[in-house]
Amino acid sequence: KGAVDKLHEDLAGLEQILDALKDEERQLDDHATGQKRIEELKAEEKKLAAEHEKIERELRLMDLFIRTKSSLLDKQINSRFELAKFKLFDVLVNGSVVPCCETLHNGVPYSAGLNNSARINVGLDIIRTLSRHYGFSPPIFIDNAEAVVQLLPMEAQMIKLIVSAKDKTLRVETE
């Protein structure tokens, strides 16, 4: 029985060595598969980097197009007005352009900083430009007309509402 036991022990030892070798072979196969996958991923990375550069280039071109278009649109619209100018686009800190619409007179926003006279004349300029564009001259009511020394000339009927301390009743004057 001793020789058979020794052969079983030797066989068990050899099976352990065989299992260890098979394990090493699996590790080598896994390593080879991993290296192949690394090469595939490197090739894909190069492809994606080239695509990313292409997309970045297209985004820069789109941004340039939007900036140019907004600048041309600004110029075209603002050329039609005498006093009123419109800020139609805002450039954000990140460089992107967003639409807005702010009326300006000599760089001063209509909503903040203009006196009554300038506001009334800017409003008349807008009415005059739109009237010419649409071929229609509506009657124009001007409230607080006493605030304006020189009204913008208009091709329309103007009804000026003026506060007068001496007049206690409504008075109508025509020119």
C-alpha positions as a Markdown table, in Angstrom:
| # | Residue | x | y | z |
|---|---|---|---|---|
| 1 | Lys | 0.0 | 0.0 | 0.0 |
| 2 | Gly | 2.9 | 2.4 | 0.5 |
| 3 | Ala | 3.9 | 2.5 | -3.1 |
| 4 | Val | 0.3 | 3.2 | -4.3 |
| 5 | Asp | -0.1 | 6.0 | -1.6 |
| 6 | Lys | 3.2 | 7.5 | -2.8 |
| 7 | Leu | 2.0 | 7.4 | -6.4 |
| 8 | His | -1.3 | 9.0 | -5.3 |
| 9 | Glu | 0.6 | 11.7 | -3.5 |
| 10 | Asp | 2.9 | 12.2 | -6.5 |
| 11 | Leu | -0.2 | 12.3 | -8.8 |
| 12 | Ala | -1.9 | 14.9 | -6.5 |
| 13 | Gly | 1.3 | 17.0 | -6.5 |
| 14 | Leu | 1.5 | 16.8 | -10.3 |
| 15 | Glu | -2.2 | 17.8 | -10.6 |
| 16 | Gln | -1.5 | 20.8 | -8.4 |
| 17 | Ile | 1.4 | 21.7 | -10.6 |
| 18 | Leu | -0.8 | 21.2 | -13.7 |
| 19 | Asp | -3.6 | 23.4 | -12.1 |
| 20 | Ala | -1.0 | 26.1 | -11.4 |
| 21 | Leu | 0.3 | 25.9 | -15.0 |
| 22 | Lys | -3.3 | 26.1 | -16.4 |
| 23 | Asp | -3.9 | 29.1 | -14.1 |
| 24 | Glu | -0.7 | 30.8 | -15.4 |
| 25 | Glu | -1.8 | 30.0 | -19.0 |
| 26 | Arg | -5.2 | 31.6 | -18.3 |
| 27 | Gln | -3.4 | 34.6 | -16.9 |
| 28 | Leu | -1.2 | 34.8 | -20.0 |
| 29 | Asp | -4.3 | 34.5 | -22.2 |
| 30 | Asp | -6.1 | 37.2 | -20.2 |
| 31 | His | -3.0 | 39.4 | -20.5 |
| 32 | Ala | -2.9 | 38.9 | -24.2 |
| 33 | Thr | -6.6 | 39.7 | -24.5 |
| 34 | Gly | -6.1 | 42.7 | -22.3 |
| 35 | Gln | -3.2 | 44.0 | -24.4 |
| 36 | Lys | -5.3 | 43.5 | -27.6 |
| 37 | Arg | -8.2 | 45.4 | -26.0 |
| 38 | Ile | -5.8 | 48.2 | -25.0 |
| 39 | Glu | -4.7 | 48.5 | -28.6 |
| 40 | Glu | -8.3 | 48.6 | -29.8 |
| 41 | Leu | -9.1 | 51.3 | -27.2 |
| 42 | Lys | -6.0 | 53.4 | -28.2 |
| 43 | Ala | -7.2 | 53.2 | -31.9 |
| 44 | Glu | -10.7 | 54.2 | -30.8 |
| 45 | Glu | -9.3 | 57.0 | -28.7 |
| 46 | Lys | -7.4 | 58.4 | -31.7 |
| 47 | Lys | -10.5 | 58.2 | -33.8 |
| 48 | Leu | -12.6 | 59.9 | -31.1 |
| 49 | Ala | -10.0 | 62.6 | -30.6 |
| 50 | Ala | -10.1 | 63.4 | -34.4 |
| 51 | Glu | -13.9 | 63.5 | -34.3 |
| 52 | His | -13.7 | 65.8 | -31.2 |
| 53 | Glu | -11.4 | 68.2 | -33.0 |
| 54 | Lys | -13.8 | 68.2 | -36.0 |
| 55 | Ile | -16.7 | 69.0 | -33.8 |
| 56 | Glu | -14.8 | 71.7 | -31.9 |
| 57 | Arg | -13.9 | 73.3 | -35.3 |
| 58 | Glu | -17.5 | 73.1 | -36.4 |
| 59 | Leu | -18.6 | 74.7 | -33.1 |
| 60 | Arg | -16.1 | 77.5 | -33.6 |
| 61 | Leu | -17.5 | 78.1 | -37.1 |
| 62 | Met | -21.1 | 78.1 | -35.8 |
| 63 | Asp | -20.1 | 80.6 | -33.1 |
| 64 | Leu | -18.4 | 82.8 | -35.7 |
| 65 | Phe | -21.5 | 82.5 | -37.9 |
| 66 | Ile | -23.9 | 83.5 | -35.1 |
| 67 | Arg | -21.7 | 86.4 | -34.1 |
| 68 | Thr | -21.5 | 87.6 | -37.7 |
| 69 | Lys | -25.2 | 87.1 | -38.3 |
| 70 | Ser | -26.1 | 89.0 | -35.1 |
| 71 | Ser | -23.7 | 91.8 | -36.0 |
| 72 | Leu | -25.2 | 92.2 | -39.5 |
| 73 | Leu | -28.7 | 92.0 | -38.1 |
| 74 | Asp | -27.9 | 94.7 | -35.5 |
| 75 | Lys | -26.5 | 97.0 | -38.2 |
| 76 | Gln | -29.4 | 96.4 | -40.7 |
| 77 | Ile | -32.1 | 97.0 | -38.1 |
| 78 | Asn | -30.4 | 100.0 | -36.4 |
| 79 | Ser | -29.7 | 101.7 | -39.8 |
| 80 | Arg | -33.5 | 102.2 | -40.2 |
| 81 | Phe | -33.8 | 104.4 | -37.1 |
| 82 | Glu | -32.6 | 107.9 | -36.5 |
| 83 | Leu | -32.6 | 108.1 | -32.6 |
| 84 | Ala | -33.5 | 104.6 | -31.4 |
| 85 | Lys | -30.9 | 101.9 | -31.5 |
| 86 | Phe | -31.5 | 98.3 | -30.4 |
| 87 | Lys | -29.2 | 96.0 | -28.6 |
| 88 | Leu | -30.5 | 92.7 | -30.0 |
| 89 | Phe | -27.8 | 90.3 | -28.7 |
| 90 | Asp | -25.8 | 89.9 | -25.5 |
| 91 | Val | -22.4 | 88.3 | -25.4 |
| 92 | Leu | -22.1 | 86.3 | -22.2 |
| 93 | Val | -18.9 | 85.8 | -20.2 |
| 94 | Asn | -18.3 | 82.4 | -21.8 |
| 95 | Gly | -18.5 | 84.0 | -25.3 |
| 96 | Ser | -21.9 | 82.7 | -26.3 |
| 97 | Val | -24.4 | 85.0 | -27.9 |
| 98 | Val | -28.0 | 85.2 | -26.5 |
| 99 | Pro | -30.9 | 87.2 | -28.0 |
| 100 | Cys | -32.2 | 90.2 | -26.1 |
| 101 | Cys | -34.0 | 93.4 | -27.1 |
| 102 | Glu | -33.1 | 96.6 | -25.4 |
| 103 | Thr | -33.8 | 100.1 | -26.8 |
| 104 | Leu | -31.0 | 102.6 | -26.5 |
| 105 | His | -30.5 | 106.3 | -27.2 |
| 106 | Asn | -26.9 | 107.4 | -27.5 |
| 107 | Gly | -25.9 | 104.2 | -25.6 |
| 108 | Val | -28.3 | 104.9 | -22.7 |
| 109 | Pro | -31.0 | 102.2 | -22.1 |
| 110 | Tyr | -34.6 | 103.4 | -22.6 |
| 111 | Ser | -35.6 | 101.7 | -19.4 |
| 112 | Ala | -33.0 | 103.3 | -17.2 |
| 113 | Gly | -31.5 | 106.8 | -17.5 |
| 114 | Leu | -33.4 | 108.6 | -20.3 |
| 115 | Asn | -35.3 | 111.7 | -19.6 |
| 116 | Asn | -38.9 | 112.2 | -20.7 |
| 117 | Ser | -38.0 | 114.3 | -23.7 |
| 118 | Ala | -35.6 | 111.6 | -25.0 |
| 119 | Arg | -38.1 | 108.8 | -24.2 |
| 120 | Ile | -40.9 | 110.6 | -26.2 |
| 121 | Asn | -38.6 | 111.3 | -29.2 |
| 122 | Val | -37.2 | 107.8 | -29.2 |
| 123 | Gly | -40.8 | 106.5 | -29.2 |
| 124 | Leu | -41.7 | 108.8 | -32.0 |
| 125 | Asp | -38.7 | 107.6 | -34.0 |
| 126 | Ile | -39.9 | 104.0 | -33.5 |
| 127 | Ile | -43.4 | 104.9 | -34.6 |
| 128 | Arg | -42.1 | 106.8 | -37.6 |
| 129 | Thr | -39.9 | 104.0 | -38.8 |
| 130 | Leu | -42.7 | 101.4 | -38.4 |
| 131 | Ser | -45.2 | 103.7 | -40.0 |
| 132 | Arg | -42.9 | 104.1 | -43.1 |
| 133 | His | -42.3 | 100.3 | -43.2 |
| 134 | Tyr | -45.9 | 99.4 | -43.1 |
| 135 | Gly | -47.2 | 102.4 | -45.0 |
| 136 | Phe | -49.6 | 103.4 | -42.3 |
| 137 | Ser | -49.7 | 106.7 | -40.3 |
| 138 | Pro | -51.7 | 106.3 | -37.2 |
| 139 | Pro | -52.7 | 109.4 | -35.0 |
| 140 | Ile | -50.1 | 109.7 | -32.2 |
| 141 | Phe | -51.1 | 110.8 | -28.7 |
| 142 | Ile | -48.2 | 112.4 | -26.8 |
| 143 | Asp | -48.7 | 112.6 | -23.1 |
| 144 | Asn | -46.5 | 115.0 | -21.0 |
| 145 | Ala | -45.7 | 116.9 | -24.3 |
| 146 | Glu | -44.6 | 119.8 | -22.2 |
| 147 | Ala | -41.4 | 117.9 | -21.3 |
| 148 | Val | -40.2 | 118.1 | -24.9 |
| 149 | Val | -38.7 | 121.3 | -26.4 |
| 150 | Gln | -38.4 | 119.9 | -29.9 |
| 151 | Leu | -40.5 | 117.0 | -31.1 |
| 152 | Leu | -39.2 | 114.7 | -33.8 |
| 153 | Pro | -41.0 | 115.7 | -37.1 |
| 154 | Met | -43.7 | 113.2 | -38.0 |
| 155 | Glu | -45.8 | 112.5 | -41.0 |
| 156 | Ala | -48.9 | 111.8 | -38.9 |
| 157 | Gln | -51.5 | 113.6 | -36.8 |
| 158 | Met | -50.0 | 114.3 | -33.3 |
| 159 | Ile | -52.2 | 115.0 | -30.4 |
| 160 | Lys | -50.1 | 116.6 | -27.7 |
| 161 | Leu | -51.4 | 116.4 | -24.1 |
| 162 | Ile | -49.8 | 119.3 | -22.2 |
| 163 | Val | -50.2 | 120.3 | -18.5 |
| 164 | Ser | -50.8 | 124.0 | -18.1 |
| 165 | Ala | -51.3 | 125.6 | -14.7 |
| 166 | Lys | -53.3 | 128.6 | -16.2 |
| 167 | Asp | -55.9 | 126.3 | -17.9 |
| 168 | Lys | -58.5 | 125.1 | -15.5 |
| 169 | Thr | -60.6 | 123.4 | -18.3 |
| 170 | Leu | -59.7 | 121.4 | -21.3 |
| 171 | Arg | -58.5 | 123.5 | -24.2 |
| 172 | Val | -58.0 | 122.3 | -27.8 |
| 173 | Glu | -55.7 | 124.0 | -30.2 |
| 174 | Thr | -55.1 | 123.0 | -33.8 |
| 175 | Glu | -52.2 | 124.0 | -36.1 |
